[in-house]
């Protein structure tokens, strides 16, 4: 926006699975930016034939993100003292 990078989302290298992260946002409205980044990333994955991916949240640094994800209905499939791991299943949306 106005020649300023608002955020980015990449993936962690793995030969066996798709792992999202890290996600970095500098937007004054981070929730909206996060939602749009994830939507765009999921559209690319869907078009590439990917139907699920995994991500983790560092509970020691991002408790508010963990709360947001849990409020959305996702439950971690694994966790330890630091990381909570989630799997997101993709569904076709509006002909995408």
Helices and strands as residue ranges (DSSP letters): E 7-12, E 19-25, H 30-47, E 52-58, H 63-71, E 78-79, E 83-89
